[in-house]
């Protein structure tokens, strides 16, 4: 009986630690996603500013990133 209570206690501690590590990793992923979204927003603002100042340069940058469409033949 003492052995099974001790086993359940150890199992509960391991489950608690596993859940804590899992949630910690989840929050790291949320932080990483927010960083990526923030950098994408900054890139979008820079692209809009470039589009306003020099539309031709913005078109060349868009073509460089997306690739040129294939010629219809």
N, CA, C and O atoms as CSV, one atom per row, in Angstrom:
chain,resi,resn,atom,element,x,y,z
A,1,UNK,N,N,0.826,-1.190,0.000
A,1,UNK,CA,C,0.000,0.000,0.000
A,1,UNK,C,C,0.871,1.254,0.000
A,1,UNK,O,O,0.611,2.198,-0.747
A,2,UNK,N,N,1.899,1.257,0.837
A,2,UNK,CA,C,2.805,2.407,0.878
A,2,UNK,C,C,3.513,2.570,-0.472
A,2,UNK,O,O,3.747,3.681,-0.947
A,3,UNK,N,N,3.846,1.414,-1.073
A,3,UNK,CA,C,4.539,1.457,-2.354
A,3,UNK,C,C,3.631,2.044,-3.445
A,3,UNK,O,O,4.112,2.812,-4.278
A,4,UNK,N,N,2.345,1.710,-3.465
A,4,UNK,CA,C,1.455,2.253,-4.491
A,4,UNK,C,C,1.186,3.736,-4.255
A,4,UNK,O,O,1.066,4.488,-5.222
A,5,UNK,N,N,1.090,4.176,-3.019
A,5,UNK,CA,C,0.917,5.612,-2.743
A,5,UNK,C,C,2.154,6.377,-3.192
A,5,UNK,O,O,2.047,7.442,-3.799
A,6,UNK,N,N,3.323,5.831,-2.892
A,6,UNK,CA,C,4.573,6.461,-3.321
A,6,UNK,C,C,4.650,6.491,-4.853
A,6,UNK,O,O,5.101,7.481,-5.428
A,7,UNK,N,N,4.214,5.419,-5.512
A,7,UNK,CA,C,4.217,5.366,-6.976
A,7,UNK,C,C,3.300,6.423,-7.577
A,7,UNK,O,O,3.664,7.094,-8.543
A,8,UNK,N,N,2.093,6.571,-6.995
A,8,UNK,CA,C,1.175,7.602,-7.486
A,8,UNK,C,C,1.732,9.000,-7.239
A,8,UNK,O,O,1.537,9.892,-8.065
A,9,UNK,N,N,2.415,9.208,-6.124
A,9,UNK,CA,C,3.009,10.517,-5.831
A,9,UNK,C,C,4.105,10.843,-6.840
A,9,UNK,O,O,4.186,11.966,-7.340
A,10,UNK,N,N,4.941,9.861,-7.132
A,10,UNK,CA,C,6.011,10.081,-8.116
A,10,UNK,C,C,5.406,10.338,-9.491
A,10,UNK,O,O,5.875,11.211,-10.221
A,11,UNK,N,N,4.368,9.584,-9.850
A,11,UNK,CA,C,3.696,9.791,-11.129
A,11,UNK,C,C,3.082,11.189,-11.216
A,11,UNK,O,O,3.160,11.838,-12.259
A,12,UNK,N,N,2.477,11.648,-10.134
A,12,UNK,CA,C,1.878,12.987,-10.116
A,12,UNK,C,C,2.953,14.061,-10.260
A,12,UNK,O,O,2.752,15.043,-10.974
A,13,UNK,N,N,4.080,13.886,-9.595
A,13,UNK,CA,C,5.169,14.869,-9.699
A,13,UNK,C,C,5.720,14.899,-11.124
A,13,UNK,O,O,5.968,15.972,-11.674
A,14,UNK,N,N,5.912,13.718,-11.720
A,14,UNK,CA,C,6.419,13.675,-13.095
A,14,UNK,C,C,5.415,14.279,-14.077
A,14,UNK,O,O,5.802,14.969,-15.020
A,15,UNK,N,N,4.133,14.019,-13.856
A,15,UNK,CA,C,3.115,14.613,-14.726
A,15,UNK,C,C,3.098,16.128,-14.573
A,15,UNK,O,O,2.974,16.849,-15.563
A,16,UNK,N,N,3.220,16.607,-13.365
A,16,UNK,CA,C,3.242,18.054,-13.131
A,16,UNK,C,C,4.453,18.687,-13.797
A,16,UNK,O,O,4.332,19.733,-14.434
A,17,UNK,N,N,5.626,18.063,-13.659
A,17,UNK,CA,C,6.830,18.601,-14.309
A,17,UNK,C,C,6.703,18.546,-15.834
A,17,UNK,O,O,7.103,19.482,-16.525
A,18,UNK,N,N,6.149,17.449,-16.355
A,18,UNK,CA,C,5.962,17.347,-17.799
A,18,UNK,C,C,5.009,18.405,-18.315
A,18,UNK,O,O,5.250,19.002,-19.365
A,19,UNK,N,N,3.935,18.643,-17.591
A,19,UNK,CA,C,2.973,19.670,-17.992
A,19,UNK,C,C,3.607,21.055,-17.925
A,19,UNK,O,O,3.366,21.900,-18.787
A,20,UNK,N,N,4.410,21.276,-16.908
A,20,UNK,CA,C,5.075,22.572,-16.773
A,20,UNK,C,C,6.044,22.806,-17.934
A,20,UNK,O,O,6.088,23.901,-18.496
A,21,UNK,N,N,6.814,21.788,-18.290
A,21,UNK,CA,C,7.753,21.913,-19.407
A,21,UNK,C,C,6.988,22.089,-20.712
A,21,UNK,O,O,7.379,22.900,-21.552
A,22,UNK,N,N,5.895,21.336,-20.893
A,22,UNK,CA,C,5.107,21.438,-22.113
A,22,UNK,C,C,4.498,22.829,-22.261
A,22,UNK,O,O,4.544,23.408,-23.346
A,23,UNK,N,N,3.937,23.364,-21.203
A,23,UNK,CA,C,3.358,24.704,-21.268
A,23,UNK,C,C,4.437,25.759,-21.472
A,23,UNK,O,O,4.210,26.750,-22.166
A,24,UNK,N,N,5.616,25.553,-20.871
A,24,UNK,CA,C,6.724,26.480,-21.060
A,24,UNK,C,C,7.127,26.501,-22.531
A,24,UNK,O,O,7.370,27.567,-23.098
A,25,UNK,N,N,7.198,25.315,-23.149
A,25,UNK,CA,C,7.537,25.257,-24.572
A,25,UNK,C,C,6.437,25.893,-25.420
A,25,UNK,O,O,6.726,26.532,-26.431
A,26,UNK,N,N,5.180,25.720,-25.013
A,26,UNK,CA,C,4.081,26.332,-25.753
A,26,UNK,C,C,4.184,27.851,-25.711
A,26,UNK,O,O,3.985,28.521,-26.725
A,27,UNK,N,N,4.491,28.387,-24.545
A,27,UNK,CA,C,4.624,29.846,-24.451
A,27,UNK,C,C,5.822,30.333,-25.248
A,27,UNK,O,O,5.795,31.438,-25.789
A,28,UNK,N,N,6.885,29.518,-25.330
A,28,UNK,CA,C,8.011,29.885,-26.182
A,28,UNK,C,C,7.579,29.947,-27.639
A,28,UNK,O,O,7.988,30.845,-28.375
A,29,UNK,N,N,6.748,28.988,-28.060
A,29,UNK,CA,C,6.260,28.998,-29.437
A,29,UNK,C,C,5.357,30.194,-29.698
A,29,UNK,O,O,5.395,30.779,-30.780
A,30,UNK,N,N,4.553,30.556,-28.720
A,30,UNK,CA,C,3.698,31.741,-28.865
A,30,UNK,C,C,4.575,32.989,-28.993
A,30,UNK,O,O,4.309,33.855,-29.826
A,31,UNK,N,N,5.608,33.075,-28.177
A,31,UNK,CA,C,6.533,34.210,-28.259
A,31,UNK,C,C,7.244,34.264,-29.594
A,31,UNK,O,O,7.425,35.338,-30.167
A,32,UNK,N,N,7.651,33.098,-30.092
A,32,UNK,CA,C,8.308,33.040,-31.397
A,32,UNK,C,C,7.347,33.468,-32.506
A,32,UNK,O,O,7.734,34.203,-33.414
A,33,UNK,N,N,6.108,33.013,-32.435
A,33,UNK,CA,C,5.106,33.402,-33.432
A,33,UNK,C,C,4.855,34.902,-33.385
A,33,UNK,O,O,4.726,35.539,-34.431
A,34,UNK,N,N,4.785,35.470,-32.197
A,34,UNK,CA,C,4.567,36.910,-32.086
A,34,UNK,C,C,5.757,37.686,-32.656
A,34,UNK,O,O,5.569,38.732,-33.277
A,35,UNK,N,N,6.964,37.192,-32.454
A,35,UNK,CA,C,8.150,37.843,-33.020
A,35,UNK,C,C,8.106,37.803,-34.545
A,35,UNK,O,O,8.396,38.800,-35.206
A,36,UNK,N,N,7.743,36.651,-35.096
A,36,UNK,CA,C,7.651,36.531,-36.557
A,36,UNK,C,C,6.571,37.468,-37.102
A,36,UNK,O,O,6.777,38.123,-38.123
A,37,UNK,N,N,5.421,37.532,-36.424
A,37,UNK,CA,C,4.359,38.442,-36.866
A,37,UNK,C,C,4.797,39.896,-36.779
A,37,UNK,O,O,4.473,40.692,-37.661
A,38,UNK,N,N,5.522,40.249,-35.740
A,38,UNK,CA,C,6.018,41.615,-35.594
A,38,UNK,C,C,6.992,41.958,-36.722
A,38,UNK,O,O,6.908,43.040,-37.303
A,39,UNK,N,N,7.916,41.046,-37.034
A,39,UNK,CA,C,8.867,41.288,-38.122
A,39,UNK,C,C,8.143,41.375,-39.471
A,39,UNK,O,O,8.523,42.172,-40.328
A,40,UNK,N,N,7.107,40.562,-39.661
A,40,UNK,CA,C,6.328,40.640,-40.898
A,40,UNK,C,C,5.618,41.982,-40.995
A,40,UNK,O,O,5.540,42.563,-42.078
A,41,UNK,N,N,5.105,42.478,-39.890
A,41,UNK,CA,C,4.447,43.786,-39.881
A,41,UNK,C,C,5.438,44.900,-40.233
A,41,UNK,O,O,5.117,45.799,-41.010
A,42,UNK,N,N,6.629,44.833,-39.664
A,42,UNK,CA,C,7.648,45.840,-39.977
A,42,UNK,C,C,8.015,45.777,-41.459
A,42,UNK,O,O,8.164,46.815,-42.104
A,43,UNK,N,N,8.163,44.565,-42.003
A,43,UNK,CA,C,8.448,44.414,-43.428
A,43,UNK,C,C,7.339,44.975,-44.293
A,43,UNK,O,O,7.608,45.592,-45.324
A,44,UNK,N,N,6.095,44.770,-43.886
A,44,UNK,CA,C,4.952,45.297,-44.634
A,44,UNK,C,C,4.949,46.823,-44.631
A,44,UNK,O,O,4.672,47.449,-45.654
A,45,UNK,N,N,5.255,47.416,-43.489
A,45,UNK,CA,C,5.299,48.881,-43.394
A,45,UNK,C,C,6.419,49.433,-44.272
A,45,UNK,O,O,6.239,50.444,-44.950
A,46,UNK,N,N,7.569,48.772,-44.258
A,46,UNK,CA,C,8.687,49.216,-45.104
A,46,UNK,C,C,8.304,49.077,-46.578
A,46,UNK,O,O,8.599,49.961,-47.382
A,47,UNK,N,N,7.647,47.969,-46.933
A,47,UNK,CA,C,7.210,47.781,-48.320
A,47,UNK,C,C,6.212,48.861,-48.732
A,47,UNK,O,O,6.306,49.398,-49.835
A,48,UNK,N,N,5.256,49.184,-47.856
A,48,UNK,CA,C,4.294,50.241,-48.185
A,48,UNK,C,C,4.984,51.590,-48.360
A,48,UNK,O,O,4.645,52.350,-49.267
A,49,UNK,N,N,5.942,51.887,-47.502
A,49,UNK,CA,C,6.683,53.144,-47.636
A,49,UNK,C,C,7.460,53.163,-48.950
A,49,UNK,O,O,7.502,54.184,-49.636
A,50,UNK,N,N,8.071,52.035,-49.299
A,50,UNK,CA,C,8.806,51.950,-50.551
A,50,UNK,C,C,7.856,52.056,-51.741
A,50,UNK,O,O,8.195,52.663,-52.757
A,51,UNK,N,N,6.675,51.467,-51.617
A,51,UNK,CA,C,5.665,51.549,-52.672
A,51,UNK,C,C,5.243,53.003,-52.884
A,51,UNK,O,O,5.000,53.425,-54.015
A,52,UNK,N,N,5.157,53.757,-51.805
A,52,UNK,CA,C,4.769,55.167,-51.894
A,52,UNK,C,C,5.879,56.009,-52.513
A,52,UNK,O,O,5.617,56.888,-53.334
A,53,UNK,N,N,7.123,55.735,-52.114
A,53,UNK,CA,C,8.266,56.533,-52.581
A,53,UNK,C,C,8.701,56.112,-53.974
A,53,UNK,O,O,8.924,56.964,-54.834
A,54,UNK,N,N,8.823,54.811,-54.209
A,54,UNK,CA,C,9.326,54.321,-55.490
A,54,UNK,C,C,8.590,53.044,-55.887
A,54,UNK,O,O,9.024,51.941,-55.553
A,55,UNK,N,N,7.482,53.196,-56.594
A,55,UNK,CA,C,6.688,52.022,-56.954
A,55,UNK,C,C,7.440,51.009,-57.828
A,55,UNK,O,O,7.231,49.803,-57.697
A,56,UNK,N,N,8.293,51.486,-58.697
A,56,UNK,CA,C,9.031,50.566,-59.578
A,56,UNK,C,C,9.983,49.686,-58.781
A,56,UNK,O,O,10.100,48.493,-59.060
A,57,UNK,N,N,10.659,50.253,-57.804
A,57,UNK,CA,C,11.550,49.468,-56.959
A,57,UNK,C,C,10.757,48.449,-56.140
A,57,UNK,O,O,11.202,47.316,-55.954
A,58,UNK,N,N,9.595,48.851,-55.656
A,58,UNK,CA,C,8.740,47.927,-54.908
A,58,UNK,C,C,8.287,46.772,-55.803
A,58,UNK,O,O,8.206,45.632,-55.347
A,59,UNK,N,N,7.991,47.062,-57.083
A,59,UNK,CA,C,7.621,45.991,-58.009
A,59,UNK,C,C,8.777,45.027,-58.236
A,59,UNK,O,O,8.573,43.814,-58.297
A,60,UNK,N,N,9.986,45.556,-58.359
A,60,UNK,CA,C,11.144,44.682,-58.551
A,60,UNK,C,C,11.395,43.809,-57.324
A,60,UNK,O,O,11.751,42.638,-57.454
A,61,UNK,N,N,11.211,44.373,-56.146
A,61,UNK,CA,C,11.383,43.584,-54.912
A,61,UNK,C,C,10.312,42.496,-54.835
A,61,UNK,O,O,10.610,41.356,-54.477
A,62,UNK,N,N,9.067,42.843,-55.170
A,62,UNK,CA,C,7.988,41.843,-55.159
A,62,UNK,C,C,8.275,40.729,-56.162
A,62,UNK,O,O,8.060,39.555,-55.859
A,63,UNK,N,N,8.759,41.084,-57.352
A,63,UNK,CA,C,9.099,40.071,-58.358
A,63,UNK,C,C,10.256,39.193,-57.895
A,63,UNK,O,O,10.281,37.994,-58.175
A,64,UNK,N,N,11.205,39.782,-57.194
A,64,UNK,CA,C,12.342,39.011,-56.702
A,64,UNK,C,C,11.886,38.001,-55.648
A,64,UNK,O,O,12.384,36.875,-55.616
A,65,UNK,N,N,10.960,38.387,-54.802
A,65,UNK,CA,C,10.495,37.511,-53.737
A,65,UNK,C,C,9.542,36.442,-54.274
A,65,UNK,O,O,9.691,35.264,-53.949
A,66,UNK,N,N,8.565,36.841,-55.091
A,66,UNK,CA,C,7.559,35.918,-55.584
A,66,UNK,C,C,8.024,35.140,-56.808
A,66,UNK,O,O,7.529,34.042,-57.060
A,67,UNK,N,N,8.948,35.677,-57.558
A,67,UNK,CA,C,9.342,35.060,-58.817
A,67,UNK,C,C,8.523,35.640,-59.945
A,67,UNK,O,O,7.408,36.118,-59.738
A,68,UNK,N,N,9.059,35.596,-61.087
A,68,UNK,CA,C,8.358,36.160,-62.246
A,68,UNK,C,C,7.377,35.137,-62.785
A,68,UNK,O,O,7.656,33.938,-62.795
A,69,UNK,N,N,6.226,35.619,-63.233
A,69,UNK,CA,C,5.265,34.685,-63.820
A,69,UNK,C,C,5.787,34.135,-65.157
A,69,UNK,O,O,6.515,34.813,-65.882
A,70,UNK,N,N,5.402,32.914,-65.458
A,70,UNK,CA,C,5.827,32.304,-66.727
A,70,UNK,C,C,5.143,33.000,-67.880
A,70,UNK,O,O,3.992,33.422,-67.774
A,71,UNK,N,N,5.863,33.119,-68.985
A,71,UNK,CA,C,5.302,33.734,-70.188
A,71,UNK,C,C,4.224,32.815,-70.761
A,71,UNK,O,O,4.400,31.602,-70.874
A,72,UNK,N,N,3.128,33.428,-71.111
A,72,UNK,CA,C,2.031,32.647,-71.715
A,72,UNK,C,C,2.349,32.464,-73.193
A,72,UNK,O,O,2.418,33.439,-73.941
A,73,UNK,N,N,2.541,31.215,-73.616
A,73,UNK,CA,C,2.837,30.990,-75.040
A,73,UNK,C,C,1.984,29.882,-75.602
A,73,UNK,O,O,2.096,29.556,-76.783
